[in-house]
């Protein structure tokens, strides 16, 4: 089935406005297995069937769901929970890299949110490769009906400027049953959302409901298709104006779903295309490049290119990276515009010069993460940052420009034990954030500083 020019114009127009949200499915995730190319879901299913010697009637569309059904038929549901650990082990053994189609999609989509219906990390790897030179700077979030409070809080933070997020709608691979591996799992996920026993983060839900959606390579049987499209619309389908694009190789086989869309949604609101998802992405990529030759759709940023910048810079030693990330999340939740540069995990003169230059000239608040690790170091890049901040602070007499924060979990409140800290830092009250979690006093300080920044911005 060939796509009309209006179909391409609609998608490319949404791309140009940066409002199209891609929902990536298993048909797009093709990996190499010896001389053949196969979907990741099919390969995991084959290895699972081999491990348990399961009788599977293979067809072109067979995948993990079919093998799990064969497993339950052969062994019963009592052994089902172990499958999540086994599937996760198989995924780790395969250790595949992202296919070219995901790389192209990552370059085409300049908005911040990617939604995945699979439990692997290939989409995240693709975004990191294309946008961040392979550095692990993409946030990877996921939904599960039994998600912990801490994970829900992490999901709740909207992306900062320049930050990319991959949100896994049906969970993340784990040794625990916190992700969907078969249709009954997916039914539970959708039931939790429809019954509101669990919810998507509001910033994800709002984009899901309000923006045009591109379902590409998703396996959408009739019952899932109707649920997903209705969930993604804020009004009744028969009166909604939102657009959906559905691209895959199994669309025409489910005539009742297409008839439902044609009857109640209209030809312009739900546009379905029977096509190979990878070929579709390749053509979309080519059309985008032709229309936008100066944009350079899927070009990766050059080595040493600028990281996303914020007005609050967090300086930390390599060993404190986890606490620094937690602290950045907490500050962002308070409304702060955070710059946490993770390129320090790899050497590079160009990014070092860029950071020091911005400490001298651009940032509003320098947050120094102080710990036993900074105390144990005799030298390190973190001390260059501290010295630059101290030097700049001499020319800023009327406002706070430095906030020292101790991230050690065991701290007696005496900053004198940290001998590596510049003397000029000691005129400021030290904050406390054990493992990156600010205490009540530090939350109050940060809140006041963020409000002060906002007042200066509007003045």
C-alpha positions in Angstrom: 0.0 0.0 0.0 1.6 3.3 -1.1 1.3 6.4 1.0 -0.3 9.4 -0.5 1.5 12.7 -0.7 -1.0 14.2 1.7 0.1 11.4 4.2 3.8 12.5 3.8 2.9 16.2 4.0 1.0 15.7 7.2 3.8 13.8 8.9 6.5 16.1 7.6 4.5 19.2 8.7 4.2 17.8 12.2 7.9 17.0 12.2 8.8 20.5 11.3 6.7 21.9 14.1 8.3 19.4 16.5 4.9 18.1 17.7 4.9 14.5 16.4 5.4 11.9 19.1 6.8 8.5 17.9 5.6 5.3 19.4 8.1 2.6 18.5 7.2 -1.0 18.3 9.0 -4.4 17.9 8.7 -4.6 14.1 11.2 -1.7 13.9 13.8 -3.5 16.1 15.7 -5.8 13.7 19.0 -7.3 14.9 21.6 -9.5 13.3 21.6 -13.2 14.1 24.4 -14.7 12.0 23.7 -14.1 8.4 20.0 -13.2 8.9 18.1 -10.2 10.2 15.4 -10.9 12.7 13.3 -8.9 15.1 14.5 -8.8 18.6 11.2 -10.1 19.9 11.4 -13.1 17.5 15.0 -13.9 18.4 14.2 -13.8 22.1 11.2 -16.1 21.5 13.3 -18.5 19.5 16.0 -18.8 22.2 13.3 -19.2 24.9 11.6 -22.0 22.9 15.0 -23.7 22.4 15.8 -23.5 26.1 12.6 -25.2 27.1 12.1 -27.4 24.0 8.7 -25.8 23.4 6.5 -26.8 20.4 5.8 -23.6 18.5 4.0 -23.4 15.2 6.2 -20.7 13.7 4.9 -18.2 11.1 6.3 -15.0 9.7 4.6 -13.0 12.5 5.5 -15.3 15.5 7.3 -13.6 18.3 7.9 -13.8 22.1 4.1 -13.7 22.9 3.5 -16.9 20.9 6.4 -18.7 22.7 5.1 -17.6 26.1 1.7 -19.0 25.3 3.4 -22.3 24.3 5.3 -22.2 27.6 2.1 -21.8 29.6 0.4 -24.6 27.7 3.4 -27.0 28.3 4.2 -26.0 31.9 1.2 -24.1 33.3 1.1 -20.7 34.9 2.8 -21.7 38.2 6.3 -21.4 36.6 5.4 -18.1 34.8 7.1 -15.7 37.1 10.5 -17.2 36.3 10.1 -16.3 32.7 10.8 -12.6 33.3 14.3 -13.4 34.7 15.0 -15.8 31.8 13.8 -13.3 29.1 16.0 -10.6 30.7 19.0 -13.0 30.7 18.4 -13.8 27.0 18.2 -10.1 26.2 21.5 -9.5 28.0 23.1 -12.4 26.1 22.0 -11.0 22.7 23.5 -7.6 23.6 22.3 -6.1 20.3 23.1 -2.5 19.2 20.4 -0.2 17.7 19.4 -0.8 14.1 19.8 2.0 11.4 16.1 2.6 11.5 16.2 3.7 15.1 19.2 5.9 14.4 17.4 7.6 11.6 14.3 8.0 13.8 16.4 9.5 16.6 17.8 12.1 14.2 14.5 13.0 12.7 12.6 13.5 15.9 13.9 16.7 17.5 11.3 16.8 20.3 12.2 15.4 23.7 9.9 12.4 24.1 10.1 9.0 22.5 7.6 6.3 23.6 8.5 2.6 23.2 6.2 -0.4 23.5 9.2 -2.7 23.9 11.2 -3.5 27.1 14.8 -3.2 25.7 17.0 -0.1 25.6 17.7 0.1 21.8 15.8 3.3 21.3 17.7 4.9 24.2 21.0 3.7 22.7 20.1 5.2 19.3 19.3 8.6 20.8 22.5 8.6 22.8 24.5 7.7 19.7 22.9 10.3 17.4 22.5 13.2 19.8 25.1 12.8 22.5 28.1 11.0 20.8 27.2 7.8 22.6 27.3 9.4 26.1 24.5 8.0 28.3 22.6 11.2 28.7 19.1 10.1 27.6 16.6 9.6 30.5 15.1 6.2 30.3 11.7 5.9 32.2 9.1 3.2 32.3 5.6 2.5 33.5 4.3 -0.5 35.5 1.1 -1.0 37.4 3.1 -1.8 40.6 5.8 0.8 40.2 7.4 2.1 43.4 6.9 5.6 44.8 10.5 6.5 44.1 10.2 5.4 40.5 6.9 7.4 40.1 8.6 10.5 41.5 11.5 10.1 39.0 9.0 9.8 36.2 7.1 12.9 37.3 10.0 15.3 36.5 9.5 16.8 33.0 12.6 16.9 30.8 14.9 19.8 31.1 15.9 21.9 28.1 17.8 19.8 25.6 17.1 16.6 27.5 15.7 13.5 25.6 13.5 10.9 27.3 12.6 7.4 26.2 9.4 6.3 28.0 8.7 2.5 28.0 5.0 2.1 28.1 5.0 -1.6 29.0 7.9 -1.6 31.4 11.6 -2.2 31.5 13.4 -5.6 31.3 14.3 -6.9 34.7 14.5 -10.2 36.6 11.2 -9.2 38.2 7.8 -9.2 36.6 7.8 -5.4 36.0 7.5 -5.5 32.2 5.1 -7.1 29.7 6.1 -10.2 27.8 2.7 -11.4 26.6 -0.7 -10.1 25.7 -2.2 -10.8 29.1 0.5 -8.6 30.7 -0.4 -5.8 28.2 -4.0 -6.1 29.1 -3.1 -5.6 32.8 -1.1 -2.5 31.9 -3.9 -1.0 30.0 -6.5 -1.9 32.6 -4.3 -0.1 35.3 -4.3 3.0 33.1 -8.0 2.9 32.2 -9.1 2.2 35.8 -6.6 4.9 37.1 -5.2 2.4 39.6 -1.9 3.7 38.2 -1.2 6.7 36.0 1.3 7.9 33.5 3.3 11.0 34.5 1.2 14.0 33.7 3.7 15.5 31.3 3.8 12.2 29.4 0.0 11.8 29.4 -0.5 15.4 28.2 1.7 14.9 25.2 0.1 11.5 24.6 -3.4 13.1 24.6 -2.7 16.4 22.8 0.0 15.7 20.1 -0.2 13.8 16.8 1.1 10.2 17.3 3.1 8.1 14.9 2.7 4.3 15.7 5.6 2.7 13.8 6.3 -1.0 13.9 3.8 -1.6 16.7 1.9 -4.9 16.9 -1.6 -3.6 17.3 -4.3 -6.2 17.5 -7.9 -5.0 17.4 -8.4 -4.8 21.1 -5.2 -2.9 21.9 -5.6 -0.6 18.9 -9.0 0.7 20.1 -7.8 1.1 23.7 -4.6 3.0 22.7 -6.3 5.4 20.3 -9.0 6.2 22.8 -6.6 6.6 25.6 -4.6 9.0 23.5 -7.6 11.3 22.8 -9.0 13.8 25.3 -12.4 13.7 23.6 -14.7 11.1 22.1 -13.1 9.6 18.9 -16.1 10.4 16.7 -15.7 14.1 17.4 -11.9 14.4 18.1 -9.6 16.3 15.7 -6.3 14.7 16.8 -4.3 12.9 14.1 -2.9 9.3 14.4 -0.5 7.6 11.9 -0.1 3.8 12.1 2.6 2.1 10.1 3.3 -1.6 10.1 3.1 -4.9 8.3 0.1 -6.4 10.0 -2.5 -3.7 9.6 -4.5 -5.1 6.6 -4.8 -8.5 8.4 -7.0 -6.9 11.1 -9.8 -5.6 8.9 -12.2 -5.0 11.8 -9.8 -2.4 13.4 -9.4 -0.6 10.1 -13.1 -0.5 9.6 -13.6 0.8 13.1 -11.1 3.6 12.4 -12.8 4.5 9.0 -16.2 4.5 10.5 -15.6 6.5 13.7 -12.4 8.4 13.1 -12.4 9.4 9.5 -9.7 9.2 6.9 -7.7 12.3 8.0 -7.6 11.6 11.7 -6.4 8.0 11.6 -4.2 7.2 8.7 -3.0 3.6 8.4 -0.2 2.5 6.1 0.6 -1.2 5.4 4.4 -1.0 4.9 7.7 -2.3 6.2 8.5 0.0 9.2 12.2 0.2 8.4 11.6 1.1 4.8 9.0 3.7 5.9 11.5 5.3 8.3 14.2 5.3 5.6 11.8 7.1 3.1 10.7 9.5 5.8 14.4 10.3 6.5 15.1 10.8 2.9 12.1 13.1 2.4 13.0 15.1 5.5 16.5 15.6 4.3 15.3 16.7 0.8 13.0 19.3 2.3 15.4 20.5 5.0 18.9 20.2 3.6 20.3 22.8 6.0 18.9 21.1 9.1 20.9 17.9 8.7 18.2 15.6 10.1 20.1 12.7 11.6 23.5 14.2 11.9 25.1 13.5 15.2 26.5 16.5 17.1 30.2 17.1 16.6 32.6 15.8 19.2 32.9 18.3 22.0 29.6 20.0 21.1 27.9 21.9 23.9 25.9 20.0 26.5 22.5 21.3 27.6 23.1 24.3 29.8 21.2 25.5 32.9 21.5 28.4 35.3 22.4 26.0 38.2 25.6 24.1 37.6 26.5 21.1 39.7 30.2 20.4 40.1 31.1 16.9 41.3 33.9 14.3 41.4 33.6 11.2 39.3 32.9 9.0 42.3 29.9 11.2 43.3 28.1 10.9 39.9 25.2 9.1 41.4 24.6 11.6 44.2 25.0 14.4 41.6 22.3 13.0 39.4 20.0 12.6 42.4 20.7 16.2 43.4 20.0 17.4 39.9 16.7 15.6 39.8 15.7 17.1 43.2 16.6 20.7 42.1 14.7 20.2 38.8 11.6 19.1 40.8 11.9 22.4 42.7 11.8 24.2 39.3 15.5 24.8 38.9 17.2 24.9 35.5 20.0 22.4 36.1 23.2 21.8 34.2 24.7 18.4 35.1 27.5 17.8 32.6 28.4 14.0 32.5 31.1 14.4 29.8 33.6 14.6 32.7 33.3 10.8 32.8 35.5 10.8 29.7 38.6 13.0 29.0 38.3 15.9 26.6 40.0 19.3 26.4 37.2 21.0 24.4 34.4 20.3 26.8 36.6 21.2 29.8 37.3 24.6 28.3 33.6 25.1 27.5 32.6 24.3 31.1 35.3 26.6 32.7 34.3 29.4 30.3 30.6 29.1 31.3 31.5 29.0 35.0 33.3 32.3 34.5 30.6 34.0 32.5 27.1 32.3 32.3 25.9 30.3 35.2 23.9 31.9 38.1 24.5 29.4 40.9 27.5 27.1 41.3 26.7 24.0 43.4 29.7 22.2 44.7 29.1 18.6 45.7 31.5 18.0 48.6 32.3 14.6 49.9 34.9 12.2 51.2 35.8 11.5 47.6 36.7 15.1 46.9 38.6 15.1 50.2 40.6 12.0 49.2 41.7 13.5 45.9 45.0 15.2 45.5 44.1 16.6 42.1 41.2 16.6 39.7 39.1 18.6 37.2 36.6 19.3 39.9 39.1 21.5 41.7 39.6 23.6 38.5 35.8 24.2 38.6 35.8 25.2 42.2 38.7 27.6 41.7 37.0 29.2 38.7 33.8 29.6 40.7 35.7 31.1 43.7 37.4 33.6 41.4 34.2 34.7 39.8 32.5 35.1 43.2 34.9 37.9 44.0 33.2 40.0 41.4 29.7 39.3 42.6 29.4 40.9 46.1 25.6 41.3 46.3 24.2 37.9 45.7 25.0 34.2 46.4 26.8 32.6 43.5 28.1 29.5 45.3 26.3 26.8 47.2 28.5 24.2 48.9 26.6 21.0 49.5 27.9 17.9 51.4 26.6 14.7 49.8 28.2 12.3 52.3 25.6 10.3 54.2 27.4 10.7 57.5 28.3 14.3 58.1 28.6 15.9 61.6 27.8 19.4 60.4 31.3 20.7 60.7 32.6 21.9 57.3 36.1 22.3 58.7 36.8 18.6 58.2 36.8 19.2 54.4 40.2 20.6 53.9 40.2 20.6 50.1 37.4 23.2 49.9 38.5 26.7 48.8 38.6 29.1 51.7 36.2 31.5 50.0 33.5 28.7 50.0 33.5 28.8 53.8 31.7 32.1 54.0 28.6 30.3 52.8 26.4 28.0 54.8 27.0 24.4 53.8 23.9 22.5 52.7 23.3 18.8 53.3 22.1 16.3 50.8 23.0 12.8 51.8 23.4 10.7 48.7 22.0 13.7 46.8 18.7 14.0 48.7 18.5 17.6 50.2 17.4 18.0 53.7 14.6 20.5 54.7 17.0 23.4 55.2 18.6 22.9 51.9 15.3 22.6 50.1 14.3 26.0 51.6 17.6 27.5 50.4 17.3 26.1 46.9 13.7 27.2 46.7 14.6 30.8 47.6 17.5 30.9 45.2 15.3 29.6 42.3 12.7 32.2 43.1 15.3 34.9 43.1 16.5 33.8 39.7 13.0 34.0 38.3 12.5 37.5 39.7 15.7 38.6 38.0 14.6 37.0 34.7 11.3 38.9 34.6 12.8 42.2 35.9 
